[in-house]
Amino acid sequence: MHLQQVIPLIAFILATYSVIGNDVIQTLGTFLTSNHKKKWWVLWFYAGSILTIVLVYGWITHQGDVSYGRLNMIPLPENMPYWYIIPPIVLIILTRFGLPVSTTFMILSVFSSQAVIEKMILKSVLGYAVAFVFAFAIYLLIAKRFESKESISRSEKDKAKKGWLVAQWLSTGLLWSQWLVQDFANLYVYLPRQLTLIELVTSLIIILVLMAHLFRSRGGKIQEIVHSKANTQHIRSATFIDLTYAIVLFLFTELSSVPMSTTWVFIGILAGREIAISYRLNKNEIGNSRKQIFRDLYKVNIGLIVSILLAYAVGMLNVMEV
């Protein structure tokens, strides 16, 4: 097999590994945390089943395009030089340091024009703002009833209640499906825009195997961001986080097909939630909450800067090759 044919496959595997290690845990992090006593393969089977359904549905309804149209403005290069492998490698390295980097910027910026990058940044910043305000408003209303220590203590006595357990799994499934619609583009940008059946099945197997590794390790370094937020190990709290996140992603999915950073939405949800809980339950902690928010924003902006620099570097290498 010629090197030019191997590079897209290698890049896809690296991108899948890096995206799963960074982005997926931000979507399923609360699910893993609140179900930490369950066997990993049960959680993996649930998430993998939903992924398979969303992937196959997109492939059927979009004539082989599993990105749900999010790669329409981002064409596949006729020849893919080896340096296109660099972004997922950098993403893997940053993930090792626990940085919640936007895989949308890190991966897609290399393939995108300046106009498309600007649209992605604008939509992602708007996503952060909407997520922050939406989460803040919701948690102002529900914090005292559902997030106070007293209510958590009462709920822990009844933790096995089927109602909350079912609600949390359903909210996770909804969130997971909406995230996949947004972020399949980050995985499949290296592959043809219309996949054959063999390409579909092969890519699905690769994704499920790498997901199994993630679930066995219970999330890795990025999971620490979820652990640092109030009450995320509780099923009720995880349910509200996932449902809020899913609603915001659904709104932006309907807004346009321009790719956006789900990482920025995730950080916005946690930021709005954290400030609202501190304001309602412990105003002395607002200062610490603000520090956490700025720390998370600092981390995602590092990823944005690195992504843009990588995009320019790859662009210069492409010009030099010509």
C-alpha positions, 0 to 999 in steps of 0.5 A, a space after each residue: 500500500 502506498 504511503 499516501 494511502 496509509 497516512 489517512 488511516 493512521 491519522 484517523 486512528 490517531 485522531 480517534 484516540 486523541 478525540 476519545 481521550 479528550 472530548 468524549 470524557 467531557 461528555 461521558 465524564 459525569 456518567 462514568 463518575 456517578 456510575 463508578 461502581 458499575 462494571 466498565 463494559 456495561 457502560 461501554 456497551 451502552 455508549 457504544 450501542 448509541 454511537 453505532 446507531 447514530 453513525 449508521 443513521 447518519 451514513 444512511 440519511 446523508 448518503 455516506 456522510 457520517 459527519 451530518 453535513 459538518 464537513 461540507 465546507 471542509 474538503 478532503 485534500 487530494 494528497 495528504 502529506 505526513 504532517 497532517 498527522 501532527 495535530 492529533 499527536 499534539 492533542 494526545 500530548 496535551 491530553 496527557 497534561 489534562 488540558 481540555 483542548 478543543 478537538 474541533 479547533 485542533 483537528 479541523 483548523 488544519 483543513 479549513 480556510 480562514 473564513 471557516 475557522 472564524 465561523 467556528 470560533 464565533 459559533 464556539 464563543 457563542 456556545 460558551 456564552 449561551 451554555 454559561 447563561 443557560 446553566 446559571 439560570 437553571 441552577 439558580 432555580 434548582 440548586 437549593 433543592 437538588 444540590 445542597 448537602 442536605 438534599 444530597 444526603 437524603 438522596 444518597 439514602 435512596 440512591 438506588 431509586 430506579 427513577 433517578 437511575 433511568 433519568 440519568 442514563 436517558 439524559 446521558 444517551 441524549 447528550 451522547 447522541 447530540 455530541 456525536 452529531 457535532 463531533 463525528 466531523 473531528 474523527 472523519 475529516 481524514 476519510 472520504 466524505 462518502 464512506 463505503 460500507 467497508 470503510 464504515 464498518 472498519 472505522 466503527 470497530 476502531 472507535 469501539 476498541 479505543 472507547 473500550 480502552 477509555 472506559 477501562 481506564 475510567 476516563 484518565 487525566 481529563 476526568 479530573 476536571 469533572 471530579 473537581 466540580 461540586 457533586 458530579 459523583 451523584 446521579 441527580 447532579 450528573 443527570 441535570 448536567 447532562 440534560 443541560 449540556 444536551 439541550 444546548 448542543 441540540 440548539 446549536 445543531 439546529 442553528 447551522 452545520 458549521 462545526 463548533 467546539 463542544 469543549 467550550 460548551 462543556 466548560 460553559 455549562 460547568 462554569 455557569 453551574 458552579 457560579 450559581 451553586 456557590 451563589 445560592 448555597 455558599 457565597 463565600 466560595 464564589 471567589 474560588 469558583 471564579 478562579 476555577 472558571 478562569 483556570 478552565 478558560 485559560 486551558 481551552 485558550 491554550 488549545 485554541 492558540 496551539 490549533 491556530 498556530 498548527 493550522 498556519 504551520 501546515 498551511 506553510 508546509 503545503 505551500 512549500 511542497 507546491 
